[in-house]
Amino acid sequence: MRQQIQRISFKKTNIRKTFLLLMLVIISSAAFAIRVEYGNNFVIAKPIFEDVYIAGGEVTINAPIHGDLVIMGGTITINDTITNDILLIGGKVIFNGFVGDDIRCAGGNIRISKNVIGDVIVTSGEVIVENGVSIGSLMASSGKVTIDGNINGQLRGLFGTLSINGIINNDIECRGGKINLNGTINGKSIIVAREINLASAAIINNDIRYWHKNGTINFQRNIKSGQATFDPSLRMATEEWYFLGAASFIGLLAYLGMVFSIILLIQYLFSSTLKKTADTVFNKTLASLGIGFLYFILTPIMILTTFFTIIGIPVGILLSVFYVIIFLLATTISSVVASNWFNNRFNKEWKFGHLCFTALGIFIILKLIALMPIVGWLVTILCVCISVGAIIVTIYNQQKQRSKFISNNSATT
């Protein structure tokens, strides 16, 4: 009987050890499946066989990355192959290496110099797809876009100026101020612009519906198959365009002014906590993410629970107000935390004003990223959960240290 008990306990011990070993292997492999790098001037010179997260002032990638690349920087140059997806925020960006999957990008000036197998979703000041380059679909919201290469999928977006000098092999739907057609379009087209310039070299191999302020355009020499249709239902009234543009601009300024006021207030009132929160984001990223996620999920449940008792109703109302405020200001709070993170990580020693203006810039970038389908919302949720979670962890640690200090003083006296 004892031998049986010993065998059973021995088996249980082995099972536990095996389970713990497996968990250790899983956790270890998960931990080493990503790589985090940062620096003012950062260069990758050796191949990487995992996902990479990079933040830096000037980032240069001179070796292949066999995984996803998530990167934020001022000037970013990618000179080698990226096997999987790229998620990128940068000022000046050059894609000079082959990309095996999709690109999601927000930046000031973006140049694509090598082939991209997947789709490109971009919001920026200027985008150039160089001659000889082939990419998947292109979805853009940009001031100026020049396509000298080939787009194998669809072309969609809003543009200040769009110039098509290459080949679009699928459908296009473009709206903007000025559209220049000087290439080949093989799919069906919807083009709406105040000004459409049709060059003699342009070739249209399918139906096209269009509208521009000067009425019909003679497509006869350019259409090889299909037909061109001037569609008044697509009309963009010139007077309304300018009026709405001015109204939208004034509204945008008012909105950003309100956001900046909130940023000033948050940074002024909680500067010390925000500085510690920035360190928490770096040192306890996963813990912050988990706690932030649980906060947004569990708090509504807690609020509903408090309303079941008369005593708990005031608490529920207070929690509701606090939760709504955090929810509405989530992106603004994340921007201020991110600004402090940059300041701490790169030893910038920014003053109050610099921190606030940087936070406003980050806020605008986050809002632009949120416009991207699916990925944009995921990135925003990730940033918000990490920021809110880090604040909760920081406040908890501060209270813990304060309680410990008080108890130590009490014991001494």
Secondary structure, 3 states (H helix, E strand, C coil): CHHHHHHHHHHHHHHHHHHHHHHHHHHHHHHCCEEEEEEEEEEECCCECCEEEEEEEEEEECCCECCCEEEEEEEEEECCCECCCEEEEEEEEEECCCECCCEEEEEEEEEECCCECCCEEEEEEEEEECCCCEECCEEEEEEEEEECCEECCCEEEEEEEEEECCEECCCEEEEEEEEEECCEECCCEEEEEEEEEECCCCEECCCEEEECCCCCCCCCCCECCCCEEECHHHCCCHHHHHHHHHHHHHHHHHHHHHHHHHHHHHHHHCHHHHHHHHHHHHHCHHHHHHHHHHHHHHHHHHHHHHCCCCCCHHHHHHHHHHHHHHHHCHHHHHHHHHHHHHHHHCCCCCCHHHHHHHHHHHHHHHHHHHCCCCHHHHHHHHHHHHHHHHHHHHHHHHHHHHHHHHHHHHHHC
